[in-house]
Amino acid sequence: MNFETSRARALEKLNIFVENNLSEYSRLRNFDFGTDNRSNISCLSPYITHGIINEKEVIEKSLGKFSFIKNEKFIQEVLWRTYWKGWLELRPNVWSDYLIELNKIKGEFKNNQNYLNAIEGKTNIECFNAWINELKENNYLHNHTRMWFASIWIFTLELPWQLGAEFFMQHLYDGDAASNTLGWRWVAGIQTQGKHYLASEWNIKKFTNNRFNNIKLNENAPPKISRKTYSIIKQDFNNPQNIEDKSLLIFENNLAFEITDFQNNKFKKIYLISNKNENRSIKLSEKVMKFKSLLIEDQEQRLKTNSIDCEVIDISEIKNIENSYALYPTVGENLDFLSSNSLKIDFLYRKLDQYSWQYCNKGFFNFKNYIPKIISTFN
């Protein structure tokens, strides 16, 4: 499990997966064979999250190999993150409310032994302890394992989902506000009210090839209940008419300017924005911060190789930059910083997001019906 911090390596991983393993993806994707064998999944999410490669690139590469019908499950999984982001954009208060709840709960649980045992991998559930160590060591977990992990955390260890979501964000290379927060809400049963995900011993044994024993879980827990409901807030995701002669701010979610929709626009200068832990509500692990920093450096190097004037700056320095656009950072820590410091910036939105997010007003089942239509906009 080695996530090298360059676009070149990300593209290499994409090519290897499509050529060698994509054909078996639909059949094998739910199996977690362990860290020594990840060939059944792409492991591209840390790169997609940071925009090192994008969904369009990944999907087009897969369609160059197989038909849409054969690729449908893989394409759906790639666009899950796009869907979660759009869903949260239409209901941004879900994120801000989560941070308020987290702040309150953290004070209550800071000395809770059950919580401390969980984050140190000292529970009586062998598989859970192994996943804690795997997460800290590799900063990645198989998607199916994330569901098991969250379910055990919430329903067997009886810990608040908010703390589990924080733990994932602290350690995952691919952590983002939308996928992480909404994924935990979904397992708990409050994203789709009354529908939760319960991990079971037989399911874990089957899809880990019987790697674990001693899996005693609460397999009959009721879903968590939230009385909060969130109405859709109408948003304007339109771009300015004339995009020229200003500087451009790029946050950690768009670190490949050369594949953005704005690569042919002329900007005075590009600023790559680094966001330190002191500005974040959720403090990320040193390894995750280093990962982000190296990806920013890789983008800086590629821009300079192409003779583009660029500079890496701290997010606090944005207030000193006049006349600028920003590639939209999406709901999360970076947008929170801009809002809390009353920094008004014209955002530039990806075509994929502009088009996809209109279908994020309901569940994913509805969204996936529009995937062929979304893909048709690539050309």
C-alpha angles and dihedrals in degrees: 000000000000120000105192114202106237138091089229091059092045091054090048090053090049092051094047092050095048093046098043112020112020092088091065097039099102093049099043106027096102094056119098102201093174134263094298093062118043096141092115092066131045100235087206098125096097088058097042091049090057095041092243084132122006137222092253092056093047095047094045090050091051092047089052087063105036140010123268091254092056091042099041098107093047092048091049090053092049091052096046089088091049089052095048090049092051092046090054093044088060091048106030092160089074088070097043091047090049091056091049091050092045093052091053095045094047091063091050095048104036091105098030107129094208089056093045091050090051097053091044093050094243101128125119091251109094098199093049092052090050091052092050089056092043091052093050093044102041102021088224139086131189110260094241089050091052088059093049091045094051092046093051090046093052105033107025102030089033095220125150113271089224091067091048091051089051091050091053092048091050094055111024118097088207097045115139131168096246105043094039101044096040093043091056091045089052094052090047092053099244100098090062098024112242096003112104134166116243118194114220133199095236093050094050092046093048097047095042093049090246093299093144137056133179094053104161108168140166098250096171103054117138119237120269116258129228122180092198118106125188125213120207113264110213110237135192111226096173123133125229115267099239116036105186144106098025133102119258127226117207121193129199094276097063106045099150107068091173092070098041123108087250100055092112096049118102114239125181092226139344120230118198108208122222117195115201125207092254088071096045128092089209111047110221125217119263091250093054091047090049091049091054092045093052092048089052090050091050091053091047090053093049092049092050091048086058091049094249115150106239142154137188112232137173115257089244089066094063090091088067093057117088129195102020144143124211131209100241110265094201125226109320144073098327094049089045090057092051092048097045090050093045092238108165112203132165107243127215115213129206115246089231091058095042090054100036100045093065086069095051096083092098137027128310091256087066093041095054091059087067097048095099088051091048092050091050088064091064089082 
